[in-house]
Amino acid sequence: MKSIPIRIAPRRAAQRGSVLLLSLFMLMVMTMLALSAIKMGTVNLRTINNMQMRSEAMGAAQHALDQVMSINFTDDVAGTERNWTVAVDAGKTYNVAVARPCIRQVTPIMNTVLDIGNSEDLKCYDTISNPVSACSTTVWEITATVSEGWFGANVAITQGTGIRMDNGAATVYSNDSSYRCS
C-alpha cells in the first residue's frame, strides 16, 4: 500500500486572516448598535424628564395665578411683578414670576340687566334716570412665567378674569395706558 501525500489546497492558504477581519467587522457593527441604543435611551430619558419638569412648572405657574386671583389684586395693581415660590412634588420648588395684571376691556353694566333682589347687583344700581349703573365689568389679564429646567425651557401661562368694579376705578384703569394690556 502506497501512501498518498496530503497537500494543502491553495484556496485554503489564501483564506488566512479573512475570518479575523470578518469577526472584527461584526464586532465593530455590534458596538455601534450598542452605542446607538445607549444614546437613544439617554435622549429619551432627557426628553421625558424635560416633559415632567415642564408639566410641574405649568402646575406651579397655575398655582401662582390662582393665588393672585384669590386675593383682591386690583387693590395692588399699581405694583410691579411679584415672585412666588411654589413647592411641588417631593419638596421641589419653582420660582414663578407673576407680571402686573393689565386691563383688557371695560364694559359698563346697564341698570336694566341688574337684579334688585340680589345684594351684589343692588350695590351697583344707580338712579332710574341713568341707564348706566355704577359698576362695570372689567376683563383683566395676568401672566405667570417659570424659567427652570435642564434645557432652560420657559413656561408662560396667561389667564384672564372678569371682575365687577366701580365705574370710577374702572375708568381710571382703562384711561391710564400703563394699566392697559399692550
Phi and psi in degrees as GROMACS dihedral restraints (atoms count N, CA, C in turn):
[ dihedral_restraints ]
;  ai    aj    ak    al  type     phi  dphi    fc
    3     4     5     6     1  -100.7    20    10
    4     5     6     7     1   135.4    20    10
    6     7     8     9     1   -89.0    20    10
    7     8     9    10     1   142.0    20    10
    9    10    11    12     1  -101.5    20    10
   10    11    12    13     1   124.2    20    10
   12    13    14    15     1   -69.6    20    10
   13    14    15    16     1   139.3    20    10
   15    16    17    18     1   -90.2    20    10
   16    17    18    19     1   127.4    20    10
   18    19    20    21     1  -110.9    20    10
   19    20    21    22     1   144.4    20    10
   21    22    23    24     1   -81.2    20    10
   22    23    24    25     1   127.7    20    10
   24    25    26    27     1   -68.8    20    10
   25    26    27    28     1   142.3    20    10
   27    28    29    30     1   -63.0    20    10
   28    29    30    31     1   -28.7    20    10
   30    31    32    33     1   -64.5    20    10
   31    32    33    34     1   -38.3    20    10
   33    34    35    36     1   -67.6    20    10
   34    35    36    37     1   -37.2    20    10
   36    37    38    39     1   -66.6    20    10
   37    38    39    40     1   -29.3    20    10
   39    40    41    42     1   -76.4    20    10
   40    41    42    43     1   -15.8    20    10
   42    43    44    45     1   -91.2    20    10
   43    44    45    46     1     1.2    20    10
   45    46    47    48     1   -60.9    20    10
   46    47    48    49     1   125.1    20    10
   48    49    50    51     1    91.2    20    10
   49    50    51    52     1   -15.4    20    10
   51    52    53    54     1   -69.8    20    10
   52    53    54    55     1   -34.0    20    10
   54    55    56    57     1   -66.2    20    10
   55    56    57    58     1   -39.6    20    10
   57    58    59    60     1   -63.0    20    10
   58    59    60    61     1   -44.5    20    10
   60    61    62    63     1   -64.0    20    10
   61    62    63    64     1   -41.3    20    10
   63    64    65    66     1   -64.7    20    10
   64    65    66    67     1   -41.4    20    10
   66    67    68    69     1   -63.7    20    10
   67    68    69    70     1   -43.0    20    10
   69    70    71    72     1   -63.6    20    10
   70    71    72    73     1   -39.1    20    10
   72    73    74    75     1   -63.4    20    10
   73    74    75    76     1   -45.0    20    10
   75    76    77    78     1   -64.9    20    10
   76    77    78    79     1   -38.7    20    10
   78    79    80    81     1   -62.8    20    10
   79    80    81    82     1   -40.4    20    10
   81    82    83    84     1   -65.7    20    10
   82    83    84    85     1   -41.9    20    10
   84    85    86    87     1   -63.6    20    10
   85    86    87    88     1   -44.9    20    10
   87    88    89    90     1   -63.6    20    10
   88    89    90    91     1   -38.8    20    10
   90    91    92    93     1   -64.2    20    10
   91    92    93    94     1   -42.1    20    10
   93    94    95    96     1   -62.6    20    10
   94    95    96    97     1   -42.5    20    10
   96    97    98    99     1   -63.0    20    10
   97    98    99   100     1   -42.0    20    10
   99   100   101   102     1   -64.7    20    10
  100   101   102   103     1   -44.9    20    10
  102   103   104   105     1   -63.8    20    10
  103   104   105   106     1   -37.8    20    10
  105   106   107   108     1   -64.5    20    10
  106   107   108   109     1   -41.4    20    10
  108   109   110   111     1   -65.4    20    10
  109   110   111   112     1   -40.9    20    10
  111   112   113   114     1   -64.3    20    10
  112   113   114   115     1   -44.5    20    10
  114   115   116   117     1   -63.6    20    10
  115   116   117   118     1   -41.3    20    10
  117   118   119   120     1   -64.0    20    10
  118   119   120   121     1   -40.1    20    10
  120   121   122   123     1   -64.1    20    10
  121   122   123   124     1   -40.1    20    10
  123   124   125   126     1   -66.1    20    10
  124   125   126   127     1   -42.5    20    10
  126   127   128   129     1   -63.6    20    10
  127   128   129   130     1   -42.8    20    10
  129   130   131   132     1   -63.4    20    10
  130   131   132   133     1   -40.2    20    10
  132   133   134   135     1   -63.6    20    10
  133   134   135   136     1   -43.1    20    10
  135   136   137   138     1   -64.2    20    10
  136   137   138   139     1   -39.8    20    10
  138   139   140   141     1   -63.2    20    10
  139   140   141   142     1   -45.7    20    10
  141   142   143   144     1   -64.7    20    10
  142   143   144   145     1   -41.7    20    10
  144   145   146   147     1   -63.0    20    10
  145   146   147   148     1   -42.1    20    10
  147   148   149   150     1   -65.4    20    10
  148   149   150   151     1   -39.2    20    10
  150   151   152   153     1   -64.5    20    10
  151   152   153   154     1   -39.3    20    10
  153   154   155   156     1   -65.4    20    10
  154   155   156   157     1   -44.5    20    10
  156   157   158   159     1   -64.8    20    10
  157   158   159   160     1   -37.7    20    10
  159   160   161   162     1   -63.6    20    10
  160   161   162   163     1   -42.7    20    10
  162   163   164   165     1   -63.9    20    10
  163   164   165   166     1   -42.5    20    10
  165   166   167   168     1   -64.8    20    10
  166   167   168   169     1   -40.3    20    10
  168   169   170   171     1   -65.4    20    10
  169   170   171   172     1   -38.6    20    10
  171   172   173   174     1   -64.7    20    10
  172   173   174   175     1   -40.2    20    10
  174   175   176   177     1   -63.1    20    10
  175   176   177   178     1   -40.9    20    10
  177   178   179   180     1   -65.8    20    10
  178   179   180   181     1   -41.3    20    10
  180   181   182   183     1   -64.3    20    10
  181   182   183   184     1   -41.7    20    10
  183   184   185   186     1   -65.3    20    10
  184   185   186   187     1   -38.8    20    10
  186   187   188   189     1   -62.0    20    10
  187   188   189   190     1   -43.6    20    10
  189   190   191   192     1   -63.9    20    10
  190   191   192   193     1   -40.6    20    10
  192   193   194   195     1   -61.9    20    10
  193   194   195   196     1   -41.5    20    10
  195   196   197   198     1   -62.3    20    10
  196   197   198   199     1   -39.2    20    10
  198   199   200   201     1   -63.8    20    10
  199   200   201   202     1   -42.9    20    10
  201   202   203   204     1   -65.0    20    10
  202   203   204   205     1   -42.5    20    10
  204   205   206   207     1   -76.7    20    10
  205   206   207   208     1   -16.6    20    10
  207   208   209   210     1   -77.3    20    10
  208   209   210   211     1   -19.3    20    10
  210   211   212   213     1   -99.0    20    10
  211   212   213   214     1   167.3    20    10
  213   214   215   216     1   -82.4    20    10
  214   215   216   217     1    84.3    20    10
  216   217   218   219     1   -67.2    20    10
  217   218   219   220     1   -18.6    20    10
  219   220   221   222     1   -70.4    20    10
  220   221   222   223     1   -17.1    20    10
  222   223   224   225     1   -69.0    20    10
  223   224   225   226     1   -29.2    20    10
  225   226   227   228     1  -123.6    20    10
  226   227   228   229     1    33.8    20    10
  228   229   230   231     1   -70.4    20    10
  229   230   231   232     1   -19.4    20    10
  231   232   233   234     1   -75.1    20    10
  232   233   234   235     1   -10.7    20    10
  234   235   236   237     1   -67.6    20    10
  235   236   237   238     1  -174.8    20    10
  237   238   239   240     1  -106.8    20    10
  238   239   240   241     1  -168.0    20    10
  240   241   242   243     1   -58.9    20    10
  241   242   243   244     1   140.0    20    10
  243   244   245   246     1  -109.3    20    10
  244   245   246   247     1   145.4    20    10
  246   247   248   249     1  -111.3    20    10
  247   248   249   250     1   131.5    20    10
  249   250   251   252     1  -120.6    20    10
  250   251   252   253     1   142.6    20    10
  252   253   254   255     1  -107.3    20    10
  253   254   255   256     1   119.7    20    10
  255   256   257   258     1  -115.5    20    10
  256   257   258   259     1   124.9    20    10
  258   259   260   261     1   -88.1    20    10
  259   260   261   262     1   134.2    20    10
  261   262   263   264     1  -122.4    20    10
  262   263   264   265     1  -156.8    20    10
  264   265   266   267     1   -47.5    20    10
  265   266   267   268     1   132.3    20    10
  267   268   269   270     1    57.1    20    10
  268   269   270   271     1    37.0    20    10
  270   271   272   273     1    77.9    20    10
  271   272   273   274     1     3.9    20    10
  273   274   275   276     1   -73.5    20    10
  274   275   276   277     1   135.6    20    10
  276   277   278   279     1  -118.9    20    10
  277   278   279   280     1   150.9    20    10
  279   280   281   282     1  -124.0    20    10
  280   281   282   283     1   140.1    20    10
  282   283   284   285     1   -93.3    20    10
  283   284   285   286     1   121.4    20    10
  285   286   287   288     1  -114.6    20    10
  286   287   288   289     1   127.0    20    10
  288   289   290   291     1  -100.0    20    10
  289   290   291   292     1   118.6    20    10
  291   292   293   294     1  -105.4    20    10
  292   293   294   295     1   115.7    20    10
  294   295   296   297     1   -67.9    20    10
  295   296   297   298     1   158.2    20    10
  297   298   299   300     1   -61.0    20    10
  298   299   300   301     1   132.4    20    10
  300   301   302   303     1   -60.7    20    10
  301   302   303   304     1   146.1    20    10
  303   304   305   306     1  -125.5    20    10
  304   305   306   307     1   152.3    20    10
  306   307   308   309     1   -91.6    20    10
  307   308   309   310     1   130.9    20    10
  309   310   311   312     1   -99.7    20    10
  310   311   312   313     1   -38.7    20    10
  312   313   314   315     1  -155.2    20    10
  313   314   315   316     1   145.9    20    10
  315   316   317   318     1  -129.1    20    10
  316   317   318   319     1   125.3    20    10
  318   319   320   321     1  -127.7    20    10
  319   320   321   322     1   115.1    20    10
  321   322   323   324     1   -62.8    20    10
  322   323   324   325     1   144.3    20    10
  324   325   326   327     1   -94.8    20    10
  325   326   327   328     1   130.7    20    10
  327   328   329   330     1   -81.5    20    10
  328   329   330   331     1   146.2    20    10
  330   331   332   333     1   -60.5    20    10
  331   332   333   334     1   -30.2    20    10
  333   334   335   336     1   -68.0    20    10
  334   335   336   337     1   -21.4    20    10
  336   337   338   339     1   -93.4    20    10
  337   338   339   340     1    -5.0    20    10
  339   340   341   342     1   -81.8    20    10
  340   341   342   343     1   145.2    20    10
  342   343   344   345     1  -101.4    20    10
  343   344   345   346     1   110.5    20    10
  345   346   347   348     1   -65.5    20    10
  346   347   348   349     1   -23.9    20    10
  348   349   350   351     1   -72.0    20    10
  349   350   351   352     1   -17.6    20    10
  351   352   353   354     1   -90.3    20    10
  352   353   354   355     1   126.1    20    10
  354   355   356   357     1   -63.3    20    10
  355   356   357   358     1   -34.2    20    10
  357   358   359   360     1   -67.9    20    10
  358   359   360   361     1   -40.2    20    10
  360   361   362   363     1   -70.3    20    10
  361   362   363   364     1   -33.8    20    10
  363   364   365   366     1   -64.0    20    10
  364   365   366   367     1   -31.9    20    10
  366   367   368   369     1   -62.2    20    10
  367   368   369   370     1   -30.9    20    10
  369   370   371   372     1   -90.2    20    10
  370   371   372   373     1   -16.8    20    10
  372   373   374   375     1   -63.0    20    10
  373   374   375   376     1   128.5    20    10
  375   376   377   378     1  -105.3    20    10
  376   377   378   379     1  -174.5    20    10
  378   379   380   381     1   -63.4    20    10
  379   380   381   382     1   158.7    20    10
  381   382   383   384     1   -65.3    20    10
  382   383   384   385     1   -30.1    20    10
  384   385   386   387     1   -71.5    20    10
  385   386   387   388     1   -22.7    20    10
  387   388   389   390     1   -98.0    20    10
  388   389   390   391     1   119.0    20    10
  390   391   392   393     1   -72.3    20    10
  391   392   393   394     1   -21.7    20    10
  393   394   395   396     1   -95.6    20    10
  394   395   396   397     1   132.3    20    10
  396   397   398   399     1   -74.7    20    10
  397   398   399   400     1  -179.8    20    10
  399   400   401   402     1   -85.2    20    10
  400   401   402   403     1     2.9    20    10
  402   403   404   405     1  -122.9    20    10
  403   404   405   406     1   159.8    20    10
  405   406   407   408     1  -133.1    20    10
  406   407   408   409     1   153.6    20    10
  408   409   410   411     1   -93.7    20    10
  409   410   411   412     1   123.0    20    10
  411   412   413   414     1  -111.9    20    10
  412   413   414   415     1   145.7    20    10
  414   415   416   417     1  -114.4    20    10
  415   416   417   418     1   121.2    20    10
  417   418   419   420     1  -110.3    20    10
  418   419   420   421     1   152.4    20    10
  420   421   422   423     1  -123.3    20    10
  421   422   423   424     1   130.8    20    10
  423   424   425   426     1  -128.7    20    10
  424   425   426   427     1   134.7    20    10
  426   427   428   429     1  -121.2    20    10
  427   428   429   430     1   131.6    20    10
  429   430   431   432     1  -115.9    20    10
  430   431   432   433     1   135.9    20    10
  432   433   434   435     1  -128.0    20    10
  433   434   435   436     1   135.4    20    10
  435   436   437   438     1  -121.9    20    10
  436   437   438   439     1   129.7    20    10
  438   439   440   441     1  -124.6    20    10
  439   440   441   442     1    88.8    20    10
  441   442   443   444     1  -153.1    20    10
  442   443   444   445     1   170.1    20    10
  444   445   446   447     1   122.0    20    10
  445   446   447   448     1   167.7    20    10
  447   448   449   450     1   -58.4    20    10
  448   449   450   451     1   -43.4    20    10
  450   451   452   453     1   -99.5    20    10
  451   452   453   454     1     7.9    20    10
  453   454   455   456     1    68.7    20    10
  454   455   456   457     1    30.4    20    10
  456   457   458   459     1   -68.9    20    10
  457   458   459   460     1   137.4    20    10
  459   460   461   462     1  -100.1    20    10
  460   461   462   463     1   139.3    20    10
  462   463   464   465     1  -122.0    20    10
  463   464   465   466     1   125.2    20    10
  465   466   467   468     1  -129.3    20    10
  466   467   468   469     1   129.0    20    10
  468   469   470   471     1  -120.0    20    10
  469   470   471   472     1   128.5    20    10
  471   472   473   474     1  -113.2    20    10
  472   473   474   475     1   129.8    20    10
  474   475   476   477     1  -131.4    20    10
  475   476   477   478     1   142.9    20    10
  477   478   479   480     1  -109.0    20    10
  478   479   480   481     1   152.4    20    10
  480   481   482   483     1  -146.1    20    10
  481   482   483   484     1   146.3    20    10
  483   484   485   486     1  -103.0    20    10
  484   485   486   487     1   134.5    20    10
  486   487   488   489     1  -132.6    20    10
  487   488   489   490     1   135.3    20    10
  489   490   491   492     1   -87.8    20    10
  490   491   492   493     1   127.7    20    10
  492   493   494   495     1  -143.2    20    10
  493   494   495   496     1   168.3    20    10
  495   496   497   498     1   -60.4    20    10
  496   497   498   499     1   141.2    20    10
  498   499   500   501     1   -57.5    20    10
  499   500   501   502     1   -38.7    20    10
  501   502   503   504     1   -61.0    20    10
  502   503   504   505     1   -48.4    20    10
  504   505   506   507     1   -66.8    20    10
  505   506   507   508     1   -41.1    20    10
  507   508   509   510     1   -62.7    20    10
  508   509   510   511     1   -38.8    20    10
  510   511   512   513     1   -66.5    20    10
  511   512   513   514     1   -41.8    20    10
  513   514   515   516     1   -60.5    20    10
  514   515   516   517     1   -47.5    20    10
  516   517   518   519     1   -64.2    20    10
  517   518   519   520     1   -43.5    20    10
  519   520   521   522     1   -73.0    20    10
  520   521   522   523     1   -26.4    20    10
  522   523   524   525     1   -84.3    20    10
  523   524   525   526     1   -19.8    20    10
  525   526   527   528     1   -90.0    20    10
  526   527   528   529     1   117.3    20    10
  528   529   530   531     1   -64.5    20    10
  529   530   531   532     1   -22.0    20    10
  531   532   533   534     1   -73.4    20    10
  532   533   534   535     1   -17.7    20    10
  534   535   536   537     1   -94.4    20    10
  535   536   537   538     1   -18.3    20    10
  537   538   539   540     1   -77.9    20    10
  538   539   540   541     1   146.9    20    10
  540   541   542   543     1   -72.3    20    10
  541   542   543   544     1   141.4    20    10
